Amino acid sequence: LASFDVPELIRKVEVTPRTVELLAEAAARSQGVRRAAVLDELAMTARPEAVGVVATHLADPSPLVREAAVRAIGQLGVDAAVVERLRLLSADDDPRVRAAFA
């Protein structure tokens, strides 16, 4: 993702569930500022599949990433009550619950 302008690419191509999948993989492989940027790109997809991916980062150790996750969920149109539930579930002790976000 570093070699091209992702926002420009998203504006020029059809965004599919596979696009969300690729951005999810990029978020998983990155950290800090880069991960936050990928979450911003996920928000731009406007795909419902992006909500679960973004929600997994609500419990990220980095405050920058958590902020980007909250911002992205807002851009994806999820209301505040759902955001709070997602935050709690994304940090659930049971790995099966956390895996449901992936």
Gaussian input, Z-matrix of N, CA and C with variables (Angstrom, degrees):
# hf/3-21g

backbone

0 1
 N
 C     1     B1
 C     2     B2     1     A1
 N     3     B3     2     A2     1     D1
 C     4     B4     3     A3     2     D2
 C     5     B5     4     A4     3     D3
 N     6     B6     5     A5     4     D4
 C     7     B7     6     A6     5     D5
 C     8     B8     7     A7     6     D6
 N     9     B9     8     A8     7     D7
 C    10    B10     9     A9     8     D8
 C    11    B11    10    A10     9     D9
 N    12    B12    11    A11    10    D10
 C    13    B13    12    A12    11    D11
 C    14    B14    13    A13    12    D12
 N    15    B15    14    A14    13    D13
 C    16    B16    15    A15    14    D14
 C    17    B17    16    A16    15    D15
 N    18    B18    17    A17    16    D16
 C    19    B19    18    A18    17    D17
 C    20    B20    19    A19    18    D18
 N    21    B21    20    A20    19    D19
 C    22    B22    21    A21    20    D20
 C    23    B23    22    A22    21    D21
 N    24    B24    23    A23    22    D22
 C    25    B25    24    A24    23    D23
 C    26    B26    25    A25    24    D24
 N    27    B27    26    A26    25    D25
 C    28    B28    27    A27    26    D26
 C    29    B29    28    A28    27    D27
 N    30    B30    29    A29    28    D28
 C    31    B31    30    A30    29    D29
 C    32    B32    31    A31    30    D30
 N    33    B33    32    A32    31    D31
 C    34    B34    33    A33    32    D32
 C    35    B35    34    A34    33    D33
 N    36    B36    35    A35    34    D34
 C    37    B37    36    A36    35    D35
 C    38    B38    37    A37    36    D36
 N    39    B39    38    A38    37    D37
 C    40    B40    39    A39    38    D38
 C    41    B41    40    A40    39    D39
 N    42    B42    41    A41    40    D40
 C    43    B43    42    A42    41    D41
 C    44    B44    43    A43    42    D42
 N    45    B45    44    A44    43    D43
 C    46    B46    45    A45    44    D44
 C    47    B47    46    A46    45    D45
 N    48    B48    47    A47    46    D46
 C    49    B49    48    A48    47    D47
 C    50    B50    49    A49    48    D48
 N    51    B51    50    A50    49    D49
 C    52    B52    51    A51    50    D50
 C    53    B53    52    A52    51    D51
 N    54    B54    53    A53    52    D52
 C    55    B55    54    A54    53    D53
 C    56    B56    55    A55    54    D54
 N    57    B57    56    A56    55    D55
 C    58    B58    57    A57    56    D56
 C    59    B59    58    A58    57    D57
 N    60    B60    59    A59    58    D58
 C    61    B61    60    A60    59    D59
 C    62    B62    61    A61    60    D60
 N    63    B63    62    A62    61    D61
 C    64    B64    63    A63    62    D62
 C    65    B65    64    A64    63    D63
 N    66    B66    65    A65    64    D64
 C    67    B67    66    A66    65    D65
 C    68    B68    67    A67    66    D66
 N    69    B69    68    A68    67    D67
 C    70    B70    69    A69    68    D68
 C    71    B71    70    A70    69    D69
 N    72    B72    71    A71    70    D70
 C    73    B73    72    A72    71    D71
 C    74    B74    73    A73    72    D72
 N    75    B75    74    A74    73    D73
 C    76    B76    75    A75    74    D74
 C    77    B77    76    A76    75    D75
 N    78    B78    77    A77    76    D76
 C    79    B79    78    A78    77    D77
 C    80    B80    79    A79    78    D78
 N    81    B81    80    A80    79    D79
 C    82    B82    81    A81    80    D80
 C    83    B83    82    A82    81    D81
 N    84    B84    83    A83    82    D82
 C    85    B85    84    A84    83    D83
 C    86    B86    85    A85    84    D84
 N    87    B87    86    A86    85    D85
 C    88    B88    87    A87    86    D86
 C    89    B89    88    A88    87    D87
 N    90    B90    89    A89    88    D88
 C    91    B91    90    A90    89    D89
 C    92    B92    91    A91    90    D90
 N    93    B93    92    A92    91    D91
 C    94    B94    93    A93    92    D92
 C    95    B95    94    A94    93    D93
 N    96    B96    95    A95    94    D94
 C    97    B97    96    A96    95    D95
 C    98    B98    97    A97    96    D96
 N    99    B99    98    A98    97    D97
 C   100   B100    99    A99    98    D98
 C   101   B101   100   A100    99    D99
 N   102   B102   101   A101   100   D100
 C   103   B103   102   A102   101   D101
 C   104   B104   103   A103   102   D102
 N   105   B105   104   A104   103   D103
 C   106   B106   105   A105   104   D104
 C   107   B107   106   A106   105   D105
 N   108   B108   107   A107   106   D106
 C   109   B109   108   A108   107   D107
 C   110   B110   109   A109   108   D108
 N   111   B111   110   A110   109   D109
 C   112   B112   111   A111   110   D110
 C   113   B113   112   A112   111   D111
 N   114   B114   113   A113   112   D112
 C   115   B115   114   A114   113   D113
 C   116   B116   115   A115   114   D114
 N   117   B117   116   A116   115   D115
 C   118   B118   117   A117   116   D116
 C   119   B119   118   A118   117   D117
 N   120   B120   119   A119   118   D118
 C   121   B121   120   A120   119   D119
 C   122   B122   121   A121   120   D120
 N   123   B123   122   A122   121   D121
 C   124   B124   123   A123   122   D122
 C   125   B125   124   A124   123   D123
 N   126   B126   125   A125   124   D124
 C   127   B127   126   A126   125   D125
 C   128   B128   127   A127   126   D126
 N   129   B129   128   A128   127   D127
 C   130   B130   129   A129   128   D128
 C   131   B131   130   A130   129   D129
 N   132   B132   131   A131   130   D130
 C   133   B133   132   A132   131   D131
 C   134   B134   133   A133   132   D132
 N   135   B135   134   A134   133   D133
 C   136   B136   135   A135   134   D134
 C   137   B137   136   A136   135   D135
 N   138   B138   137   A137   136   D136
 C   139   B139   138   A138   137   D137
 C   140   B140   139   A139   138   D138
 N   141   B141   140   A140   139   D139
 C   142   B142   141   A141   140   D140
 C   143   B143   142   A142   141   D141
 N   144   B144   143   A143   142   D142
 C   145   B145   144   A144   143   D143
 C   146   B146   145   A145   144   D144
 N   147   B147   146   A146   145   D145
 C   148   B148   147   A147   146   D146
 C   149   B149   148   A148   147   D147
 N   150   B150   149   A149   148   D148
 C   151   B151   150   A150   149   D149
 C   152   B152   151   A151   150   D150
 N   153   B153   152   A152   151   D151
 C   154   B154   153   A153   152   D152
 C   155   B155   154   A154   153   D153
 N   156   B156   155   A155   154   D154
 C   157   B157   156   A156   155   D155
 C   158   B158   157   A157   156   D156
 N   159   B159   158   A158   157   D157
 C   160   B160   159   A159   158   D158
 C   161   B161   160   A160   159   D159
 N   162   B162   161   A161   160   D160
 C   163   B163   162   A162   161   D161
 C   164   B164   163   A163   162   D162
 N   165   B165   164   A164   163   D163
 C   166   B166   165   A165   164   D164
 C   167   B167   166   A166   165   D165
 N   168   B168   167   A167   166   D166
 C   169   B169   168   A168   167   D167
 C   170   B170   169   A169   168   D168
 N   171   B171   170   A170   169   D169
 C   172   B172   171   A171   170   D170
 C   173   B173   172   A172   171   D171
 N   174   B174   173   A173   172   D172
 C   175   B175   174   A174   173   D173
 C   176   B176   175   A175   174   D174
 N   177   B177   176   A176   175   D175
 C   178   B178   177   A177   176   D176
 C   179   B179   178   A178   177   D177
 N   180   B180   179   A179   178   D178
 C   181   B181   180   A180   179   D179
 C   182   B182   181   A181   180   D180
 N   183   B183   182   A182   181   D181
 C   184   B184   183   A183   182   D182
 C   185   B185   184   A184   183   D183
 N   186   B186   185   A185   184   D184
 C   187   B187   186   A186   185   D185
 C   188   B188   187   A187   186   D186
 N   189   B189   188   A188   187   D187
 C   190   B190   189   A189   188   D188
 C   191   B191   190   A190   189   D189
 N   192   B192   191   A191   190   D190
 C   193   B193   192   A192   191   D191
 C   194   B194   193   A193   192   D192
 N   195   B195   194   A194   193   D193
 C   196   B196   195   A195   194   D194
 C   197   B197   196   A196   195   D195
 N   198   B198   197   A197   196   D196
 C   199   B199   198   A198   197   D197
 C   200   B200   199   A199   198   D198
 N   201   B201   200   A200   199   D199
 C   202   B202   201   A201   200   D200
 C   203   B203   202   A202   201   D201
 N   204   B204   203   A203   202   D202
 C   205   B205   204   A204   203   D203
 C   206   B206   205   A205   204   D204
 N   207   B207   206   A206   205   D205
 C   208   B208   207   A207   206   D206
 C   209   B209   208   A208   207   D207
 N   210   B210   209   A209   208   D208
 C   211   B211   210   A210   209   D209
 C   212   B212   211   A211   210   D210
 N   213   B213   212   A212   211   D211
 C   214   B214   213   A213   212   D212
 C   215   B215   214   A214   213   D213
 N   216   B216   215   A215   214   D214
 C   217   B217   216   A216   215   D215
 C   218   B218   217   A217   216   D216
 N   219   B219   218   A218   217   D217
 C   220   B220   219   A219   218   D218
 C   221   B221   220   A220   219   D219
 N   222   B222   221   A221   220   D220
 C   223   B223   222   A222   221   D221
 C   224   B224   223   A223   222   D222
 N   225   B225   224   A224   223   D223
 C   226   B226   225   A225   224   D224
 C   227   B227   226   A226   225   D225
 N   228   B228   227   A227   226   D226
 C   229   B229   228   A228   227   D227
 C   230   B230   229   A229   228   D228
 N   231   B231   230   A230   229   D229
 C   232   B232   231   A231   230   D230
 C   233   B233   232   A232   231   D231
 N   234   B234   233   A233   232   D232
 C   235   B235   234   A234   233   D233
 C   236   B236   235   A235   234   D234
 N   237   B237   236   A236   235   D235
 C   238   B238   237   A237   236   D236
 C   239   B239   238   A238   237   D237
 N   240   B240   239   A239   238   D238
 C   241   B241   240   A240   239   D239
 C   242   B242   241   A241   240   D240
 N   243   B243   242   A242   241   D241
 C   244   B244   243   A243   242   D242
 C   245   B245   244   A244   243   D243
 N   246   B246   245   A245   244   D244
 C   247   B247   246   A246   245   D245
 C   248   B248   247   A247   246   D246
 N   249   B249   248   A248   247   D247
 C   250   B250   249   A249   248   D248
 C   251   B251   250   A250   249   D249
 N   252   B252   251   A251   250   D250
 C   253   B253   252   A252   251   D251
 C   254   B254   253   A253   252   D252
 N   255   B255   254   A254   253   D253
 C   256   B256   255   A255   254   D254
 C   257   B257   256   A256   255   D255
 N   258   B258   257   A257   256   D256
 C   259   B259   258   A258   257   D257
 C   260   B260   259   A259   258   D258
 N   261   B261   260   A260   259   D259
 C   262   B262   261   A261   260   D260
 C   263   B263   262   A262   261   D261
 N   264   B264   263   A263   262   D262
 C   265   B265   264   A264   263   D263
 C   266   B266   265   A265   264   D264
 N   267   B267   266   A266   265   D265
 C   268   B268   267   A267   266   D266
 C   269   B269   268   A268   267   D267
 N   270   B270   269   A269   268   D268
 C   271   B271   270   A270   269   D269
 C   272   B272   271   A271   270   D270
 N   273   B273   272   A272   271   D271
 C   274   B274   273   A273   272   D272
 C   275   B275   274   A274   273   D273
 N   276   B276   275   A275   274   D274
 C   277   B277   276   A276   275   D275
 C   278   B278   277   A277   276   D276
 N   279   B279   278   A278   277   D277
 C   280   B280   279   A279   278   D278
 C   281   B281   280   A280   279   D279
 N   282   B282   281   A281   280   D280
 C   283   B283   282   A282   281   D281
 C   284   B284   283   A283   282   D282
 N   285   B285   284   A284   283   D283
 C   286   B286   285   A285   284   D284
 C   287   B287   286   A286   285   D285
 N   288   B288   287   A287   286   D286
 C   289   B289   288   A288   287   D287
 C   290   B290   289   A289   288   D288
 N   291   B291   290   A290   289   D289
 C   292   B292   291   A291   290   D290
 C   293   B293   292   A292   291   D291
 N   294   B294   293   A293   292   D292
 C   295   B295   294   A294   293   D293
 C   296   B296   295   A295   294   D294
 N   297   B297   296   A296   295   D295
 C   298   B298   297   A297   296   D296
 C   299   B299   298   A298   297   D297
 N   300   B300   299   A299   298   D298
 C   301   B301   300   A300   299   D299
 C   302   B302   301   A301   300   D300
 N   303   B303   302   A302   301   D301
 C   304   B304   303   A303   302   D302
 C   305   B305   304   A304   303   D303

   B1=1.4441
   B2=1.5283
   B3=1.3165
   B4=1.4595
   B5=1.5230
   B6=1.3500
   B7=1.4557
   B8=1.5207
   B9=1.3296
   B10=1.4540
   B11=1.5185
   B12=1.3172
   B13=1.4545
   B14=1.5327
   B15=1.3349
   B16=1.4641
   B17=1.5288
   B18=1.3529
   B19=1.4721
   B20=1.5266
   B21=1.3262
   B22=1.4629
   B23=1.5287
   B24=1.3173
   B25=1.4569
   B26=1.5223
   B27=1.3233
   B28=1.4621
   B29=1.5292
   B30=1.3109
   B31=1.4669
   B32=1.5194
   B33=1.3290
   B34=1.4552
   B35=1.5240
   B36=1.3097
   B37=1.4634
   B38=1.5254
   B39=1.3187
   B40=1.4597
   B41=1.5256
   B42=1.3122
   B43=1.4562
   B44=1.5238
   B45=1.3198
   B46=1.4599
   B47=1.5304
   B48=1.3284
   B49=1.4684
   B50=1.5348
   B51=1.3279
   B52=1.4690
   B53=1.5368
   B54=1.3233
   B55=1.4677
   B56=1.5219
   B57=1.3313
   B58=1.4662
   B59=1.5241
   B60=1.3171
   B61=1.4668
   B62=1.5316
   B63=1.3243
   B64=1.4662
   B65=1.5246
   B66=1.3185
   B67=1.4668
   B68=1.5232
   B69=1.3335
   B70=1.4676
   B71=1.5257
   B72=1.3346
   B73=1.4648
   B74=1.5297
   B75=1.3270
   B76=1.4674
   B77=1.5242
   B78=1.3279
   B79=1.4687
   B80=1.5225
   B81=1.3203
   B82=1.4657
   B83=1.5337
   B84=1.3349
   B85=1.4690
   B86=1.5219
   B87=1.3150
   B88=1.4579
   B89=1.5206
   B90=1.3234
   B91=1.4610
   B92=1.5212
   B93=1.3136
   B94=1.4557
   B95=1.5110
   B96=1.3197
   B97=1.4679
   B98=1.5206
   B99=1.3020
   B100=1.4730
   B101=1.5302
   B102=1.3177
   B103=1.4641
   B104=1.5295
   B105=1.3212
   B106=1.4655
   B107=1.5269
   B108=1.3315
   B109=1.4659
   B110=1.5263
   B111=1.3161
   B112=1.4652
   B113=1.5316
   B114=1.3211
   B115=1.4675
   B116=1.5285
   B117=1.3210
   B118=1.4712
   B119=1.5265
   B120=1.3182
   B121=1.4691
   B122=1.5297
   B123=1.3115
   B124=1.4686
   B125=1.5191
   B126=1.3088
   B127=1.4622
   B128=1.5191
   B129=1.3263
   B130=1.4650
   B131=1.5225
   B132=1.3246
   B133=1.4614
   B134=1.5235
   B135=1.3452
   B136=1.4718
   B137=1.5265
   B138=1.3183
   B139=1.4693
   B140=1.5262
   B141=1.3312
   B142=1.4656
   B143=1.5288
   B144=1.3293
   B145=1.4681
   B146=1.5280
   B147=1.3191
   B148=1.4662
   B149=1.5272
   B150=1.3297
   B151=1.4707
   B152=1.5260
   B153=1.3066
   B154=1.4639
   B155=1.5143
   B156=1.3297
   B157=1.4651
   B158=1.5232
   B159=1.3251
   B160=1.4607
   B161=1.5248
   B162=1.3246
   B163=1.4641
   B164=1.5267
   B165=1.3158
   B166=1.4712
   B167=1.5207
   B168=1.3219
   B169=1.4603
   B170=1.5287
   B171=1.3290
   B172=1.4680
   B173=1.5296
   B174=1.3206
   B175=1.4693
   B176=1.5300
   B177=1.3203
   B178=1.4648
   B179=1.5306
   B180=1.3222
   B181=1.4659
   B182=1.5326
   B183=1.3181
   B184=1.4652
   B185=1.5278
   B186=1.3317
   B187=1.4662
   B188=1.5248
   B189=1.3265
   B190=1.4591
   B191=1.5330
   B192=1.3182
   B193=1.4737
   B194=1.5217
   B195=1.3218
   B196=1.4763
   B197=1.5208
   B198=1.3247
   B199=1.4694
   B200=1.5331
   B201=1.3259
   B202=1.4669
   B203=1.5252
   B204=1.3312
   B205=1.4683
   B206=1.5228
   B207=1.3066
   B208=1.4700
   B209=1.5257
   B210=1.3145
   B211=1.4678
   B212=1.5339
   B213=1.3259
   B214=1.4684
   B215=1.5232
   B216=1.3163
   B217=1.4674
   B218=1.5234
   B219=1.3158
   B220=1.4648
   B221=1.5211
   B222=1.3293
   B223=1.4675
   B224=1.5231
   B225=1.3206
   B226=1.4606
   B227=1.5303
   B228=1.3359
   B229=1.4564
   B230=1.5165
   B231=1.3139
   B232=1.4552
   B233=1.5206
   B234=1.3486
   B235=1.4711
   B236=1.5317
   B237=1.3099
   B238=1.4707
   B239=1.5233
   B240=1.3192
   B241=1.4667
   B242=1.5286
   B243=1.3087
   B244=1.4637
   B245=1.5274
   B246=1.3221
   B247=1.4688
   B248=1.5214
   B249=1.3125
   B250=1.4699
   B251=1.5243
   B252=1.3172
   B253=1.4736
   B254=1.5218
   B255=1.3259
   B256=1.4575
   B257=1.5302
   B258=1.3222
   B259=1.4617
   B260=1.5167
   B261=1.3084
   B262=1.4636
   B263=1.5265
   B264=1.3142
   B265=1.4583
   B266=1.5236
   B267=1.3278
   B268=1.4621
   B269=1.5239
   B270=1.3271
   B271=1.4637
   B272=1.5307
   B273=1.3251
   B274=1.4584
   B275=1.5308
   B276=1.3300
   B277=1.4662
   B278=1.5254
   B279=1.3157
   B280=1.4623
   B281=1.5311
   B282=1.3321
   B283=1.4641
   B284=1.5301
   B285=1.3192
   B286=1.4709
   B287=1.5137
   B288=1.3328
   B289=1.4667
   B290=1.5243
   B291=1.3279
   B292=1.4660
   B293=1.5191
   B294=1.3247
   B295=1.4739
   B296=1.5261
   B297=1.3128
   B298=1.4655
   B299=1.5246
   B300=1.3222
   B301=1.4651
   B302=1.5071
   B303=1.3041
   B304=1.4825
   B305=1.5072
   A1=112.21
   A2=117.32
   A3=120.43
   A4=112.84
   A5=118.60
   A6=120.39
   A7=114.21
   A8=119.42
   A9=120.22
   A10=111.03
   A11=115.18
   A12=122.50
   A13=109.94
   A14=117.51
   A15=121.64
   A16=112.37
   A17=120.19
   A18=117.79
   A19=111.65
   A20=117.14
   A21=120.60
   A22=110.25
   A23=117.22
   A24=121.82
   A25=110.77
   A26=117.69
   A27=121.40
   A28=110.53
   A29=117.60
   A30=120.21
   A31=111.48
   A32=118.58
   A33=122.12
   A34=114.96
   A35=118.70
   A36=120.57
   A37=110.34
   A38=114.64
   A39=119.34
   A40=108.36
   A41=116.04
   A42=120.72
   A43=107.93
   A44=116.08
   A45=122.58
   A46=109.48
   A47=116.86
   A48=118.14
   A49=112.33
   A50=117.34
   A51=120.50
   A52=110.60
   A53=117.05
   A54=120.77
   A55=109.74
   A56=115.39
   A57=120.50
   A58=109.95
   A59=116.36
   A60=121.27
   A61=111.18
   A62=116.38
   A63=120.39
   A64=111.78
   A65=116.53
   A66=119.30
   A67=110.92
   A68=117.47
   A69=120.85
   A70=110.37
   A71=116.19
   A72=120.33
   A73=110.71
   A74=116.33
   A75=120.23
   A76=110.74
   A77=117.02
   A78=120.69
   A79=110.51
   A80=116.41
   A81=120.46
   A82=111.68
   A83=116.45
   A84=120.46
   A85=113.18
   A86=117.14
   A87=119.58
   A88=110.74
   A89=115.73
   A90=120.32
   A91=109.37
   A92=116.10
   A93=122.54
   A94=114.43
   A95=115.54
   A96=122.10
   A97=111.02
   A98=117.32
   A99=121.39
   A100=110.36
   A101=118.14
   A102=121.01
   A103=110.05
   A104=117.26
   A105=120.97
   A106=110.38
   A107=117.18
   A108=120.82
   A109=111.11
   A110=117.06
   A111=120.42
   A112=109.85
   A113=117.81
   A114=120.35
   A115=110.52
   A116=116.84
   A117=119.96
   A118=110.30
   A119=116.25
   A120=120.46
   A121=110.90
   A122=116.56
   A123=119.52
   A124=110.87
   A125=117.27
   A126=120.71
   A127=110.69
   A128=116.47
   A129=120.89
   A130=112.96
   A131=117.63
   A132=119.41
   A133=111.88
   A134=116.16
   A135=121.78
   A136=112.20
   A137=117.20
   A138=122.28
   A139=109.60
   A140=117.61
   A141=119.53
   A142=112.90
   A143=116.88
   A144=120.58
   A145=111.83
   A146=116.74
   A147=121.21
   A148=112.19
   A149=117.64
   A150=120.36
   A151=111.21
   A152=117.67
   A153=121.15
   A154=112.59
   A155=116.04
   A156=120.69
   A157=109.73
   A158=116.03
   A159=120.79
   A160=110.55
   A161=116.95
   A162=121.36
   A163=112.41
   A164=117.27
   A165=119.01
   A166=111.63
   A167=117.10
   A168=120.98
   A169=113.07
   A170=116.54
   A171=119.69
   A172=111.65
   A173=116.23
   A174=120.62
   A175=111.40
   A176=117.64
   A177=121.83
   A178=110.27
   A179=117.74
   A180=119.66
   A181=113.46
   A182=117.05
   A183=120.51
   A184=111.34
   A185=118.17
   A186=120.46
   A187=111.87
   A188=117.21
   A189=121.42
   A190=110.78
   A191=115.74
   A192=120.59
   A193=110.36
   A194=117.67
   A195=120.00
   A196=110.80
   A197=116.30
   A198=120.39
   A199=110.37
   A200=116.84
   A201=120.96
   A202=110.85
   A203=116.69
   A204=120.62
   A205=110.90
   A206=117.07
   A207=120.96
   A208=109.83
   A209=116.21
   A210=121.10
   A211=110.42
   A212=116.26
   A213=120.74
   A214=111.30
   A215=116.61
   A216=119.36
   A217=110.34
   A218=116.62
   A219=119.77
   A220=111.64
   A221=116.71
   A222=121.20
   A223=111.35
   A224=116.48
   A225=120.31
   A226=111.69
   A227=116.61
   A228=120.74
   A229=115.82
   A230=117.41
   A231=121.07
   A232=108.62
   A233=117.68
   A234=118.81
   A235=112.37
   A236=116.65
   A237=123.61
   A238=113.39
   A239=118.28
   A240=120.98
   A241=110.55
   A242=116.25
   A243=120.32
   A244=109.80
   A245=117.01
   A246=121.12
   A247=110.29
   A248=116.84
   A249=119.66
   A250=111.12
   A251=117.58
   A252=120.59
   A253=110.72
   A254=116.66
   A255=120.57
   A256=110.80
   A257=116.12
   A258=119.87
   A259=110.25
   A260=116.07
   A261=120.37
   A262=111.32
   A263=116.35
   A264=119.73
   A265=112.37
   A266=117.60
   A267=119.90
   A268=111.75
   A269=116.96
   A270=121.37
   A271=111.23
   A272=116.84
   A273=121.66
   A274=110.87
   A275=116.42
   A276=121.47
   A277=112.92
   A278=116.87
   A279=120.99
   A280=109.66
   A281=117.24
   A282=119.73
   A283=113.12
   A284=117.69
   A285=119.98
   A286=111.01
   A287=116.37
   A288=120.00
   A289=109.46
   A290=116.54
   A291=119.87
   A292=111.00
   A293=117.05
   A294=121.41
   A295=111.31
   A296=117.23
   A297=119.84
   A298=111.47
   A299=117.81
   A300=121.12
   A301=112.25
   A302=116.86
   A303=120.50
   A304=112.67
   D1=-19.00
   D2=-175.84
   D3=-70.48
   D4=-22.18
   D5=-172.67
   D6=-88.79
   D7=-1.57
   D8=177.67
   D9=-147.10
   D10=166.05
   D11=-175.91
   D12=-84.26
   D13=100.95
   D14=-175.84
   D15=-60.82
   D16=-45.92
   D17=179.67
   D18=-57.85
   D19=-40.29
   D20=178.79
   D21=-65.25
   D22=-41.47
   D23=178.89
   D24=-61.76
   D25=-44.51
   D26=-178.80
   D27=-63.06
   D28=-35.86
   D29=178.76
   D30=-69.10
   D31=-26.45
   D32=-173.98
   D33=-95.71
   D34=-16.20
   D35=-176.16
   D36=-120.32
   D37=159.76
   D38=174.56
   D39=-71.59
   D40=129.33
   D41=179.86
   D42=-89.30
   D43=122.30
   D44=-176.96
   D45=-119.56
   D46=172.40
   D47=173.78
   D48=-56.53
   D49=-30.94
   D50=178.55
   D51=-65.61
   D52=-34.99
   D53=176.31
   D54=-59.71
   D55=-45.07
   D56=178.81
   D57=-62.74
   D58=-40.97
   D59=178.81
   D60=-59.90
   D61=-45.45
   D62=-179.98
   D63=-65.49
   D64=-40.69
   D65=177.25
   D66=-67.27
   D67=-35.60
   D68=176.59
   D69=-61.82
   D70=-42.22
   D71=177.69
   D72=-63.46
   D73=-40.49
   D74=178.62
   D75=-63.83
   D76=-40.57
   D77=178.42
   D78=-64.00
   D79=-40.79
   D80=-178.82
   D81=-65.61
   D82=-32.64
   D83=-177.88
   D84=-85.53
   D85=-11.37
   D86=-175.59
   D87=-109.91
   D88=-179.73
   D89=177.14
   D90=-154.33
   D91=167.21
   D92=175.80
   D93=56.77
   D94=-131.26
   D95=-175.80
   D96=-58.97
   D97=-41.14
   D98=-179.09
   D99=-63.97
   D100=-44.80
   D101=178.57
   D102=-62.68
   D103=-42.60
   D104=178.16
   D105=-59.51
   D106=-40.52
   D107=178.93
   D108=-64.50
   D109=-39.51
   D110=178.27
   D111=-64.74
   D112=-38.57
   D113=177.47
   D114=-63.45
   D115=-37.11
   D116=175.25
   D117=-61.45
   D118=-40.51
   D119=178.75
   D120=-66.65
   D121=-38.52
   D122=176.35
   D123=-60.16
   D124=-40.12
   D125=178.10
   D126=-61.32
   D127=-37.55
   D128=-179.17
   D129=-66.84
   D130=-20.34
   D131=-179.14
   D132=-68.97
   D133=-27.41
   D134=-177.15
   D135=57.59
   D136=26.57
   D137=179.48
   D138=-95.67
   D139=136.81
   D140=178.76
   D141=-60.63
   D142=-29.29
   D143=179.37
   D144=-62.92
   D145=-23.39
   D146=-177.30
   D147=-70.12
   D148=-25.46
   D149=-176.76
   D150=-59.66
   D151=-49.04
   D152=-179.73
   D153=-62.48
   D154=-40.17
   D155=178.94
   D156=-63.14
   D157=-48.68
   D158=-178.72
   D159=-63.67
   D160=-39.75
   D161=-177.73
   D162=-59.99
   D163=-29.97
   D164=179.22
   D165=-63.46
   D166=-20.28
   D167=-177.16
   D168=-96.14
   D169=4.35
   D170=176.76
   D171=-67.73
   D172=-20.77
   D173=179.26
   D174=-108.90
   D175=18.17
   D176=179.83
   D177=-60.66
   D178=145.76
   D179=178.37
   D180=-63.54
   D181=-25.04
   D182=-177.63
   D183=-86.59
   D184=123.77
   D185=176.80
   D186=-60.36
   D187=-33.13
   D188=178.45
   D189=-62.29
   D190=-42.23
   D191=179.20
   D192=-69.88
   D193=-43.09
   D194=177.77
   D195=-59.45
   D196=-42.42
   D197=177.95
   D198=-61.14
   D199=-45.09
   D200=179.22
   D201=-62.44
   D202=-37.51
   D203=178.90
   D204=-64.71
   D205=-44.69
   D206=179.00
   D207=-63.16
   D208=-44.65
   D209=179.34
   D210=-61.54
   D211=-43.76
   D212=-179.05
   D213=-64.28
   D214=-42.34
   D215=179.33
   D216=-63.74
   D217=-38.12
   D218=175.31
   D219=-62.06
   D220=-42.80
   D221=178.85
   D222=-66.08
   D223=-30.35
   D224=179.22
   D225=-78.73
   D226=-3.67
   D227=173.45
   D228=86.12
   D229=23.25
   D230=179.08
   D231=-89.81
   D232=132.42
   D233=-176.92
   D234=-76.36
   D235=164.66
   D236=-171.85
   D237=-58.84
   D238=-39.26
   D239=-179.34
   D240=-64.69
   D241=-40.14
   D242=178.81
   D243=-68.20
   D244=-39.34
   D245=178.08
   D246=-57.75
   D247=-45.35
   D248=-179.59
   D249=-63.49
   D250=-42.62
   D251=177.82
   D252=-62.88
   D253=-42.20
   D254=178.80
   D255=-62.45
   D256=-40.92
   D257=179.13
   D258=-60.19
   D259=-46.38
   D260=-179.73
   D261=-64.31
   D262=-44.38
   D263=-178.79
   D264=-68.98
   D265=-34.56
   D266=-179.17
   D267=-67.50
   D268=-19.05
   D269=178.68
   D270=-107.56
   D271=14.70
   D272=-177.41
   D273=-58.29
   D274=147.12
   D275=179.27
   D276=-68.55
   D277=-25.97
   D278=-176.88
   D279=-84.43
   D280=121.70
   D281=-178.76
   D282=-62.22
   D283=-26.80
   D284=178.13
   D285=-66.10
   D286=-37.61
   D287=178.60
   D288=-68.06
   D289=-45.17
   D290=178.69
   D291=-63.04
   D292=-38.56
   D293=-178.95
   D294=-65.16
   D295=-26.35
   D296=179.86
   D297=-63.77
   D298=-20.01
   D299=177.67
   D300=-81.08
   D301=-21.90
   D302=-175.13
   D303=-74.42

